[in-house]
Amino acid sequence: MNTPRPLRPGPVVCVGETMAALAPDPLGPLDDAELLRVDIAGAESNVALYLADHGIPARWVSAVGDDPFGRRVRARIAAGGVDVSGVRTDPDRPTGLLLKDPGERGTRVHYHRRGSAASALTPDLLDDPAVSGAALLHLSGITPALSPGCHALVERALRPARPWPVSFDVNHRPALWTGRSAADVLRPLADRADIVLVGLDEAQALWGEALTGARAVRDLLPGPHVLVVKDGARAATAFVGADAHSVPALAVRVAEPVGAGDAFAAGFLTGLLRDLPVERALRLGHLTAASALRVAGDHGPLLAPDVIATLLAADDETWRAADID
């Protein structure tokens, strides 16, 4: 197991690409849409936005194009209370774009991000003052898929002598891994991080159906001091050292699941940063995920503060019976 690195004062710095996102309005199949709504989409900036919602200082560091989409992305994230002073503007490369295509079997995503401004990021980004003062550096498995330079950035961020602890959301996106093995890249990266979040289903897709439960994922990834294995609408289990803590998921009215994993990560990290017991940090993850599940976009408003406080303090029976509409 990796030597635990303590969390320290300062902002959580989230590094990764955010794109402009086009989705049908009203929500439905893209082929049938007459109007498209312009939004933004990015795993790491989603985490930053939800951290800011919880009152945690958060900074998003990336690059956007010198174009209307890039200006929209920067402005939307800044409006959410996130520090965007470390975002670079690339005069030669565009802001990435994705199209959402909702359907009966879930939402398909079509990416237009090859050659984007963020795909040109390199390890030198980590020398920027916007990163060097991080209390915690948050990364995802999306970034190493974008380019060799982005892969090198994540490798350097996870070097043994790094000055900050790193949280790493595996966030496997199969469409981005053309010509390379995501399984071979993401496993060693995740195993070097301090805090790791992964879905049981994505762990099985990456590393084999023999991973029948959270404990098997822990055996595969013994390095992180904290490992969270999310089992969809059933439960999330956090391993802290050798100890396991499991909290059932909430019943939630789901508008669209996209963004819920990022929200969960932000809620759980907020709990750790506030030094909550692990079970309460998991509950805060579930409660924050509900904010994303209840809206069509990636980022929705938090539940009312009194609802969050009541459910964080509730007994197990009350927690299991809760239904978020």
N, C-alpha and C positions, 0 to 999 in steps of 0.2 A: 504494500500500500504506500502511496505517495505520502511524504511528510506533510501534515496539514499546515497550510499557510493561513494565518489569522486575517480576518477582515479588518480593514483599517479605515480611518476617517477619509472622506473624499467622495466624489461621485462614482456611481456605477457607469462605466464607459462601455457602450454597446457599439461594436464595429461590424458593419456589413451593409449590403446593398439594399436600398429602398427604391422601388419602381413606381411609376404611375400605373394605375390599375383601371381598366375599363370593364364595367359589368352591366348587364342588361337592367333596365329600369322600366317597368317592374321586373323583379327577379324571375328568370325563366330561361329557356334554351337560347343560346346566342343566335342561332340560325333564325329564330322567330322575332328577334328584338328589332324595334324601330328606334329606340333611344338607348344610349349608353351613358351611364353615370361615371364621372371621373373621380377616382379615389386614389389612395396610395396603398402600397403593400410592401412590407419588408419585415422579416422575422425579428431582426435585432431592434429596429425602430419601434416595432410593436411592444417589445419588452420595455424599452425606454419610456414609452408613453404610459404604460400601466404602472411602472415604477414611479413616475412623476405623479400619477393619479393618487398613489399611496403616500405621497409626500417624501419619497426618496430622491435625493439629487441624482439626476440622470443626464448623461451626455451621449449623443449619437455622433459617431465619427465615420465619415464615408466620403464619397464623391458623387456629384451629379453633373449633368451636362449644363451648358450655358444655353438653356432653352426653357420654354414655358413650363414643361413638365418638371424640370429640375427646380424651378422657382416655386412651383406649387408644392412639391415634396418638402422642400426646406421650410416653407412658411407653415404648412400644416403641422409639421412636427414641432416647430418652435411654438406654435399656438397652444400645443399641449403641455407646455411648461418644460420642454426638454432643451438643454443647451446644445445648440447646433454650431457653435463657434469653430469646431474642428472639421466642419464639412468643407471639402474642396470643390471648386468649380472647374471643370475640365472644358477648355474652350474648343477642343477638337472631337470629343466623343459625346454621344447622346446619353440622356437619362434612359434607363431600362424601362420596358413596358411589358405589362401582362394583360391578357384577356381572360376573364372568368366566364365559364360556360356551365351554368348550373343545369342539372338534370336529375332524373329519378334515382340514378345510382351515385349521386354525389356531384360535386363541382369539379369539372376538368379545368386545368389552367394551361394556357398557351403562352409561352415565354417569347419575348423579343428583347433579349438582353445581351446577345453576343456582341462584343466590341463596345459595350457600354462604359461609361465613365468609371463606375465602381469596379468593373472587371479589370481595370488597369491598375488597381491598387497594388502596392508592393510592400515588403517588410519595413521600409523606411517610415511608413505611417506610424509605427510604434515609437518612433523617436519624437513625434510631435508632442509639444507640451500638453495638448488636449488629452493625450493618452497617458503620459508619464505620471500624472497625479491620481491615477485611478485607485479607488478603494477595492474595486473588483472589475475585472475585464470580462465582458460577456461576448461570446462568439457562438457561431452555429456551424453545423456541417454543410450549410449551403455555400459558405464562402470558399472553401478549398475546391469546390467544383467549378468555380467561375473561370479560373485561369491558373497557369503555373505561378504567376506572381501572387495571386490571392492564396494559393496553397502555401507558398513560401511564407507569406505573412502569418498564417495560422501556425505553421511549424515554429516560427520564431517566437510567436506569442506564448507557445507552450514549452519553450526551452527550460531546462532545469533551473537555470539561474534567474528566472524571471522575477521582477520586483513586486508583482501583484498576484493574488490568487485569480484563477480563471474558472468561470462557469462556462460549460459547453453543452449546448442543446444539439443532439445528433441531427435532428431535422433532415432526415433523408428525403431528397427530391430525385427520384429515379430519372426524370427527364433531363436532368443536368449532367448526368454521368455517362456521356457517350464516349466510348473508346477507353474508359478506365474503370477499374473495379472500386466501387464505393466501399464495399466491405473491407478491402485491403487498406484503404486510406483512412476510413473513419474509426476503425477499431483502435489503432495505436494513438490517434489524436485524442479520442475520448479517454483512453486509459491514462493519459498524462495529465488530464485536467484535475482540478481540485473538486469541482462540483459538476456532475453530469446529469442531464435529463434525457430520457429516451422512452419512446413508446414500446410496449411489449410487441406490438404488431410490426413496428419498423425494425426492431432487433431481430425478430424472426425472419423478416424479409431480407435483411442484410446477412445474418450469420447462421440461419438455419432454423427449421421448424422444431428441432430438438430442444430449443429454448422454450420449455413448456411453462415457465413461470418466472417471477421476479428473481427468485434465488438463483436460477440458472444464468440469468443475465449478470447477476453479481459475480458469479463464479467466472464468467467470461471477462468481466471488467473489474478486476480486484484493485486497480490503482487509485481511483478517486476516493477521497475521504468521504464524500457524500455522493451517493448514486440514487436517483429517483427513477423508478420504473412505473410508467403510467399504463394502466390496463383499461383504456377507453372509458366507457361509462360505468365501469365496475369499481375500480379503486386505484389508488396510487400508493406505492410502497417506497419509503426512503430508507436506505441503508446508511447508517452513520458508523463508520468503522465496521465492526461485526454485528452491530445491533440493527434489527429491522423494525420499522414502524409503518403500519398500514392504515389508511383512512379511506372509507368508501366514498365514491363520487356522489354528487348531489343529483337528484332528479331535476332536470332543467328542460323548459320548452325550447327546442332548438330551431333557430331560423336558418343558420348555416354554421358548420363546424370550423371553417377556416379561421385561423387566428387564436383558437382556444388553447393550443399548446403554448403559444407565446405568452398568453395571459396567465396560464398556470405557472410558467417559469417566473414571471414577474412577481406573482403573489407569493410563491414559495421563497424566492430570494428576499423579498420584503420581510417575510417572517424570520429568516436567518439573520438579516441585517438588524432587525429589532430584537434579536436574541430571544425569540419565542421558542417554547418547546417544539420539538420536531413535529409532533402531531398537529399542533396549531399552525405551523408553517404549511403543512400539507393542506389543512382546511382552508387557509388563506389562498393557496393555489387553486383549489376547487372553486372557491367563491369568486375569484378573479376570472377564472375560465368561464364561469356562468355569464360574465359581462360580454364576452365575445360570442358565446353560443346564442345569445338572445337577439343578436343583430345580424344584418346581412353583410356588413363590412367586417374588417379585421379588428376594429377597435370600437368598443361600446362603453357607455358610462358604468362606473362601479355601482354595485348595489348600495342601497341607502346605508349610511354609517351605522345606524342602530341595528339594522338587519345583520350586517357583518359582525358587529360586536356581540350580538345575541348568539349567533351561530358559532362563533369562535369559542364562546364560553359554555355552550350547551353540552348536556350529557350525551353519551353515545346514542341513546335511543332517540332523543330529539333530533340529533344530527341526521340519523338514518331516515327519519320520517319527513325531513324538510323537502319541500317541493318549490322550486323557483320558477315562477311563471313569467 
